[in-house]
Amino acid sequence: MPAQFSSRISRKTLSRQGISALAFWAVTAPAAFALSPEDVLDLMTDQSMTMATELDIDSHKEGDTLVIDRIVSTMVQEIADEEITSTTTMTGYRLEPRGDEVVMRFDPALTITSRSEFDGEVTEMVMTATAPDLEYVFSGERDDMRAVVSDGTLVLSIDRIDAPDEAPLEDLAEVTFSGLNGDSRIVSGDLNRVEGTGSVDTISFTLDMLAPEEDSEGPVRITATGNISDVAMNGTLALPEGQDLETVAFDELLRSGYNLAMHAQYGAGAMLMDVEGPDPLHYEETVAAGAVDLSISAEGLDSQVVASDLAMSVSAPMIPPGAGATIGQVGFGLTMPLTVTPEEQPLGFKLNLQDVALPEQLWALFDPAGKLSRDPMTISLDLGAMGRMTSDFSELEEMDGDEAPGEISSLSLNSLLVKLGGAMISANGSFDIDNSAKSRINPDMPKFTGQVDATAQGVLGLVQTLAEMGLIPPQQAMTVPMMAGMFTRQLSGPDDLASTIEVTEDEQVLVNGQMMMP
């Protein structure tokens, strides 16, 4: 496991770093090779495709076969008013003509060395890729080609990590891709495009590391194994021709046509981890399925992540046997604009933690009498909005801390659901925002109008139970029914409550139709 480092990295640098790495992958990955070995070199030295600051290739011919001895990609970027230099070196593989096709094969041990230097400190990672039966077959033309791989195996090992002020980590991990399949296409032009699909039957990994000793407590060894099955993905990537990584801003890159769209999904997976040392621990985790969707373009960012049927268990000397949890679904979503546009764009935030169940061993730690409901817990939030950016990302670093980079014209609470200890709270609503006027309620905010509807069942009973257990002070528990009487109305009973909060056009605040703030 690599040591963790922290540094102040600007949004601009992060954006360029991610784009550069992805673009370099698009060219150096098998899907980007051309029909002939000579065209391959031409393609790989095209900086419009690699987006590297500098790219050097060493190669030689063995008959009609082009042997790639080494590829060195260098990127120099600005971080915290200093430069960071990142270098990736790959060696080596072969491109062999076969009729109208070109076949790419790895050397018995392809080496990948990643080296970064920042503020005079160097971090280096050395990896080895082994793929004895992996073949990529290329066909088509230089500016429009196809690459196919069928049922291959790739083993990637992390051989060494050298980090400043840390002992080297050696023979750290190994990842195996079994049943590797892919079909991709790359088209060169004013807007270079890569599109394709891929699948992997199984991805498995092993980890074995000896962590540095701290405070003379003795060595800590961490071992882990895991696997995930039925991985499938598809995606497209568009890279504008003629962009200079050193000068182009992320906003300009998006407006010139850069875009990424990706969908990935996976099936059942499992992981085991053991920590040996002064504080031993055993951890297990399984998941039934999951998916990731990501798109980045001038139209904005949209990221959605979901996983279902997770089960976790942990054992350690200070933890009761059988401790763990199951989760029906975990989800996260983020939607936001990335460029300045006259039109409004959608924004959104989603968080879903559904059907979380704890074993009795954990409940007994704070509720041995069984007063609280053991029903699965849920926290779900879905926020939406419409708005637009008023400043580019390249301008954010120079903006005043109180200055907003954009504005929102509407905000929607699409749903809020909380289930805990036998109680449930739900809510939804929306507000319109007038950015041309100041709010009478709070002059530091724009004027807003709208309404929220909320319901609560079992909340008063839960508060009373928590007070009886000594988990909340009795004085605070007594104020809850009084507040409920002021801001809620009863539905089917004293612990089945609802409330409607409205901000009118003239910014009067009404609670269940009663004026609370003139």
C-alpha positions in Angstrom: 0.0 0.0 0.0 1.7 3.3 -1.0 2.3 5.9 1.5 -0.1 8.8 1.5 1.1 12.3 0.6 -0.8 15.7 0.6 -0.1 18.8 -1.3 -2.1 21.9 -2.5 -3.1 21.1 -6.0 -5.1 23.6 -8.0 -8.3 22.7 -9.8 -6.6 23.6 -13.1 -3.7 21.1 -12.4 -6.1 18.4 -11.3 -8.2 18.8 -14.5 -5.1 18.8 -16.7 -3.6 15.8 -14.9 -6.7 13.7 -15.3 -7.2 14.7 -18.9 -3.5 14.1 -19.8 -3.4 10.7 -18.2 -6.6 9.6 -19.9 -5.4 10.9 -23.3 -2.1 9.2 -22.9 -4.0 5.9 -22.1 -6.1 6.4 -25.2 -2.9 6.4 -27.4 -0.7 4.0 -25.6 -3.5 1.5 -24.9 -4.0 -1.2 -27.5 -7.1 0.5 -28.9 -5.1 3.4 -30.3 -2.6 1.6 -32.5 -2.7 2.0 -36.2 -2.6 -0.5 -39.2 1.2 -0.5 -39.8 4.1 -0.3 -37.4 5.3 3.0 -39.1 1.9 4.6 -38.6 1.9 3.5 -35.0 5.0 5.7 -34.3 3.4 8.6 -36.1 0.3 8.3 -34.0 2.1 7.9 -30.7 4.2 11.0 -31.3 1.2 13.1 -32.1 0.9 15.3 -29.1 -2.7 16.2 -30.0 -3.5 12.6 -29.1 -1.1 12.0 -26.1 -1.4 15.6 -24.7 2.0 15.0 -23.0 4.4 17.8 -22.6 7.1 15.6 -24.1 7.0 12.1 -25.6 10.1 10.1 -26.5 10.1 6.7 -28.2 13.0 4.3 -28.7 12.3 1.5 -31.2 14.0 -0.8 -33.7 13.1 -3.1 -36.5 13.4 -6.9 -36.6 12.5 -7.8 -40.1 9.0 -6.4 -40.6 8.3 -6.3 -36.9 8.6 -3.0 -35.0 9.9 -3.4 -31.5 9.0 -0.7 -29.1 11.9 -0.6 -26.6 10.8 2.3 -24.5 8.2 5.0 -24.3 8.8 8.0 -22.0 6.0 10.4 -21.4 6.8 13.6 -19.5 4.4 16.1 -18.1 5.4 19.4 -16.4 2.7 21.1 -14.4 2.4 23.9 -11.9 1.4 23.1 -8.4 1.4 25.6 -5.5 3.6 28.0 -7.5 6.1 25.2 -8.1 6.5 22.7 -10.9 5.8 19.0 -10.6 7.4 16.7 -13.2 5.7 13.4 -13.9 7.4 10.8 -16.0 6.0 7.4 -17.1 8.3 4.9 -18.8 7.0 1.7 -20.5 9.1 -1.1 -22.0 8.4 -3.0 -24.2 6.2 -4.7 -26.8 6.1 -5.6 -30.4 4.0 -4.8 -33.5 4.0 -7.6 -36.0 2.3 -7.2 -39.5 0.0 -10.1 -40.3 -1.6 -9.8 -43.7 -3.9 -6.7 -43.6 -3.7 -6.6 -39.9 -1.1 -5.7 -37.2 -0.8 -7.8 -34.0 0.5 -6.4 -30.8 2.2 -8.7 -28.2 3.8 -7.8 -24.9 7.3 -8.8 -24.0 7.5 -11.5 -21.4 7.7 -8.7 -18.7 6.6 -5.2 -19.8 7.9 -2.7 -17.2 6.1 0.5 -16.2 7.9 3.0 -14.1 6.1 6.1 -12.8 8.2 8.9 -11.3 7.1 12.2 -10.0 9.3 15.0 -8.6 7.8 17.9 -6.5 9.6 20.4 -4.3 12.8 18.4 -4.7 11.3 15.1 -3.5 11.0 12.1 -5.8 8.4 9.3 -5.6 8.8 6.3 -7.8 6.7 3.2 -8.5 7.8 0.2 -10.6 5.3 -2.2 -12.0 5.5 -5.3 -14.3 2.8 -6.4 -16.8 2.8 -10.0 -17.9 0.5 -11.2 -20.7 1.7 -14.3 -22.4 -1.5 -15.1 -24.3 -2.7 -11.5 -24.9 -3.0 -10.3 -28.5 -4.5 -7.2 -29.9 -5.4 -7.3 -33.5 -5.6 -4.0 -35.4 -7.3 -3.4 -38.7 -8.5 -0.5 -40.8 -6.7 2.7 -41.8 -4.3 5.1 -40.1 -7.1 7.6 -39.4 -9.8 5.1 -38.7 -8.9 1.8 -37.1 -10.3 -1.0 -35.0 -8.6 -3.0 -32.3 -9.9 -6.3 -30.9 -8.7 -8.5 -28.0 -10.3 -11.9 -27.2 -10.2 -13.9 -24.0 -6.8 -12.7 -22.9 -5.1 -12.6 -19.5 -3.1 -9.7 -18.0 -1.2 -9.8 -14.7 0.0 -6.5 -13.3 2.3 -6.5 -10.3 3.5 -3.6 -8.1 7.2 -4.4 -7.6 8.5 -1.4 -5.7 7.5 2.0 -4.3 10.1 4.5 -3.2 8.7 7.5 -1.3 10.5 10.3 0.5 11.4 9.6 4.1 9.9 6.1 3.9 11.4 2.6 3.7 10.9 1.1 0.2 7.9 -1.2 -0.3 8.7 -4.2 -2.4 6.6 -7.0 -4.0 3.5 -5.1 -2.8 0.6 -6.3 -4.8 -0.6 -8.3 -7.9 -3.7 -7.8 -10.0 -4.9 -10.4 -12.5 -7.4 -9.7 -15.3 -8.8 -13.0 -16.6 -11.1 -13.3 -19.7 -10.1 -9.9 -21.1 -12.2 -8.9 -24.1 -12.4 -5.6 -26.0 -13.5 -4.0 -29.2 -12.5 -0.4 -29.8 -12.1 2.2 -32.6 -10.1 5.4 -32.9 -10.7 8.1 -35.5 -8.2 10.9 -36.1 -9.2 14.3 -37.3 -10.0 17.8 -36.0 -11.7 16.0 -33.1 -9.9 12.8 -32.3 -12.4 10.1 -31.0 -11.9 6.9 -29.2 -14.9 4.6 -28.5 -15.2 1.0 -27.4 -16.6 -1.7 -25.3 -14.8 -4.2 -23.0 -15.3 -6.9 -20.5 -13.4 -8.9 -17.9 -14.6 -12.2 -16.5 -12.7 -11.8 -13.3 -10.4 -9.3 -11.6 -8.5 -10.7 -8.6 -5.8 -9.2 -6.4 -3.4 -10.0 -3.6 -1.7 -7.5 -1.3 1.1 -8.2 1.1 2.9 -5.3 2.8 4.9 -4.6 5.9 4.0 -1.2 7.2 6.7 1.0 8.9 7.0 0.7 12.6 5.6 3.5 14.6 6.3 4.4 18.3 8.2 1.1 18.7 5.0 -0.8 18.8 6.4 -3.5 16.5 5.9 -4.3 12.8 2.5 -4.4 11.2 1.8 -6.7 8.3 -1.2 -6.2 6.1 -2.4 -9.0 3.7 -5.5 -9.0 1.5 -7.1 -10.9 -1.3 -10.1 -10.1 -3.4 -12.0 -10.6 -6.6 -14.8 -9.1 -8.7 -16.6 -10.8 -11.6 -18.5 -9.9 -14.7 -17.0 -6.5 -15.3 -18.2 -4.7 -18.4 -17.8 -1.1 -19.7 -18.3 1.1 -22.7 -17.3 4.6 -23.4 -16.3 7.4 -25.7 -13.5 10.0 -25.5 -13.1 13.1 -27.8 -9.8 15.0 -27.9 -9.5 18.2 -29.8 -6.7 18.5 -32.3 -3.9 21.0 -31.8 -4.4 21.7 -28.0 -1.2 22.7 -26.1 -1.3 21.2 -22.6 1.0 23.9 -21.3 -1.3 26.8 -22.2 -4.8 25.5 -22.7 -7.2 26.0 -19.8 -9.6 23.3 -18.7 -12.6 25.5 -19.7 -11.1 26.1 -23.2 -10.5 22.4 -23.6 -14.2 21.6 -22.9 -15.4 24.4 -25.2 -13.2 23.1 -28.0 -14.9 19.7 -27.9 -13.3 17.6 -25.3 -15.8 15.1 -23.8 -15.8 11.8 -21.9 -18.7 9.4 -21.4 -18.3 6.1 -19.6 -20.4 3.4 -18.1 -19.0 0.5 -16.1 -20.8 -2.3 -14.2 -19.7 -5.3 -12.2 -21.1 -8.4 -10.5 -20.3 -10.2 -7.3 -17.1 -9.4 -5.5 -15.4 -10.3 -2.2 -12.4 -9.1 -0.1 -10.5 -10.5 2.9 -8.0 -8.5 4.8 -5.8 -9.3 7.8 -3.7 -7.0 10.0 -1.0 -8.8 12.0 0.7 -6.8 14.8 0.0 -5.1 18.1 -3.6 -4.5 17.1 -4.7 -7.5 15.0 -7.8 -7.3 12.8 -9.7 -9.4 10.4 -12.1 -7.9 7.8 -14.4 -9.4 5.2 -16.6 -7.8 2.6 -18.9 -8.9 -0.2 -20.9 -7.1 -2.8 -23.6 -8.4 -5.2 -23.3 -5.8 -8.0 -22.6 -2.2 -8.8 -22.2 0.4 -11.5 -20.4 3.7 -12.3 -21.6 6.3 -14.8 -19.4 9.4 -15.6 -19.6 12.1 -18.2 -17.5 15.3 -18.6 -18.1 17.8 -21.3 -19.0 21.5 -21.9 -22.5 20.5 -20.8 -21.2 19.7 -17.4 -20.2 16.9 -15.0 -22.5 14.0 -14.2 -21.2 11.2 -11.9 -23.3 8.4 -10.5 -22.1 5.5 -8.4 -24.2 2.6 -6.9 -23.5 -0.7 -5.2 -26.0 -3.2 -3.9 -26.2 -5.9 -1.2 -23.0 -5.2 0.7 -22.0 -7.3 3.7 -19.2 -6.5 6.0 -17.8 -8.2 9.1 -14.9 -7.4 11.4 -13.2 -9.1 14.2 -10.6 -7.8 16.6 -9.7 -8.2 20.3 -11.7 -5.1 21.4 -14.7 -5.8 19.1 -17.5 -8.4 19.9 -17.5 -11.5 17.8 -19.9 -11.3 14.8 -19.6 -7.5 14.5 -20.5 -6.2 11.0 -23.3 -4.8 8.9 -25.3 -5.4 5.8 -26.4 -2.6 3.4 -29.1 -3.0 0.8 -27.8 -0.2 -1.4 -25.1 2.6 -1.4 -25.3 5.4 -3.9 -23.7 8.7 -4.6 -24.4 11.2 -7.4 -23.1 14.6 -8.4 -24.2 16.9 -11.3 -22.8 20.4 -12.0 -21.8 22.8 -14.8 -18.2 23.1 -15.8 -18.2 26.1 -18.1 -19.6 29.6 -18.2 -22.8 29.6 -20.4 -25.7 32.0 -20.8 -28.1 29.1 -20.4 -28.9 27.5 -17.1 -27.6 23.9 -16.5 -28.7 21.2 -14.0 -27.1 20.7 -10.7 -27.7 17.8 -8.4 -26.5 15.8 -5.3 -27.6 12.4 -4.3 -26.7 10.3 -1.3 -28.4 6.9 -0.6 -27.6 4.6 2.3 -30.5 2.1 2.2 -31.5 -0.7 4.5 -28.5 -0.7 6.9 -28.8 -3.6 9.3 -26.6 -4.2 12.4 -26.1 -7.5 14.2 -27.4 -7.9 17.7 -23.8 -7.9 19.0 -23.4 -4.2 18.1 -26.9 -3.2 19.2 -26.1 -4.7 22.6 -23.2 -2.4 23.2 -25.5 0.6 23.7 -29.0 -1.0 24.0 -28.7 -4.3 25.9 -32.3 -4.1 27.0 -33.6 -4.0 23.4 -35.6 -0.8 23.7 -34.7 0.5 20.2 -36.1 -1.0 17.0 -33.7 -3.2 15.2 -35.3 -2.5 11.8 -32.9 -1.6 9.0 -31.9 2.1 8.8 -32.1 4.3 5.7 -30.7 7.8 4.9 -31.6 9.0 1.4 -31.2 12.5 0.0 -31.9 13.8 -3.5 -31.2 17.5 -4.2 -31.7 19.2 -7.6 -31.2 22.7 -8.9 -30.8 24.9 -12.0 -28.1 27.4 -12.3 -25.0 28.5 -14.2 -21.4 29.3 -13.6 -20.4 33.0 -13.8 -16.6 32.4 -13.6 -14.3 29.9 -15.3 -12.3 27.4 -13.3 -9.1 29.3 -14.3 -10.4 32.4 -12.5 -11.3 30.7 -9.2 -7.9 30.9 -7.7 -7.9 34.7 -8.0 -11.4 35.3 -6.7 -12.3 36.7 -3.4 -13.3 34.1 -0.8 -16.8 35.6 -0.4 -17.4 35.8 -4.2 -19.6 33.0 -5.6 -18.4 31.3 -8.8 -22.0 31.0 -10.0 -25.7 31.4 -9.2 -28.7 29.2 -8.7 -32.2 30.1 -9.9 -34.1 27.1 -8.4 -33.5 24.5 -5.7 -35.5 21.3 -5.3 -35.6 18.8 -2.5 -36.7 15.9 -4.6 -36.7 13.6 -1.6 -35.4 13.2 1.9 -36.0 9.9 3.8 -34.6 9.0 7.2 -35.5 5.7 8.9 -33.9 5.1 12.3 -34.9 3.4 15.5 -38.5 2.8 14.5 -39.0 6.5 13.4 -39.3 7.9 9.9 -38.9 11.4 8.5 -39.7 12.3 4.9 -39.7 15.6 3.0 -39.9 17.2 -0.4 -40.2 20.7 -1.8 -38.8 23.4 -4.0 -37.7 27.1 -4.0 -37.4 29.7 -6.7 -34.5 32.1 -6.3 -34.4 35.7 -7.6 -30.7 36.7 -7.9 -31.6 40.2 -8.8 -33.1 41.0 -5.3 -31.9 40.7 -1.7 -33.8 38.5 0.7 -35.7 40.3 3.4 -35.2 37.3 5.7 -31.4 37.4 5.3 -29.9 40.3 3.3 -26.8 38.2 2.6 -28.9 35.9 0.4 -31.0 36.4 -2.7 -34.7 36.5 -2.5 -36.4 33.0 -2.5 -39.9 31.7 -2.4 -41.2 28.2 -2.2 -42.5 25.4 0.0 -41.4 22.2 1.8 -43.7 19.5 3.0 -42.5 17.1 5.7 -43.9 14.1 7.7 -42.6 12.4 10.8 -43.8 9.1 12.3 -42.6 7.7 15.6 -40.1 10.6 16.3 -41.6 11.6 19.7 -41.5 8.0 20.8 -37.9 7.6 19.7 -36.9 10.8 21.6 -38.6 9.5 24.8 -36.8 6.1 24.5 -33.4 7.8 24.0 -34.0 9.9 27.1 -34.9 6.9 29.2 -31.7 5.2 28.0 -29.7 8.3 29.1 -28.5 8.9 25.5 -30.0 12.5 25.5 -30.6 14.8 28.5 -34.2 14.8 29.8 -34.4 18.6 29.4 -33.7 18.4 25.7 -36.2 15.6 25.3 -38.9 17.7 26.9 -38.5 20.5 24.4 -39.2 18.2 21.4 -42.9 17.7 22.0 -43.3 21.5 22.6 -41.5 22.3 19.3 -43.7 19.6 17.5 -46.8 21.4 18.8 -45.6 24.7 17.3 -44.5 23.5 13.9 -46.4 20.4 13.1 -50.0 19.1 12.8 -51.3 15.7 13.7 -52.4 13.2 11.1 -53.6 9.8 12.4 -52.3 10.2 15.9 -50.1 12.2 18.3 -46.9 10.6 16.9 -47.9 10.9 13.2 -47.1 14.4 12.3 -46.8 16.7 9.2 -45.7 20.2 8.5 -45.8 22.6 5.5 -43.4 25.5 5.6 -44.0 28.1 2.9 -42.1 31.3 2.0 -44.5 33.5 0.1 -43.8 36.0 -2.7 -43.4 38.8 -0.2 -41.2 36.5 1.9 -43.7 35.9 4.7 -42.9 32.5 6.4 -46.0 30.4 7.0 -46.0 27.1 9.0 -49.1 25.1 8.3 -50.8 28.2 7.0 -50.0 30.2 10.2 -47.7 33.2 9.9 -44.4 32.7 11.8 -42.4 35.6 10.3 -44.2 38.7 8.8 
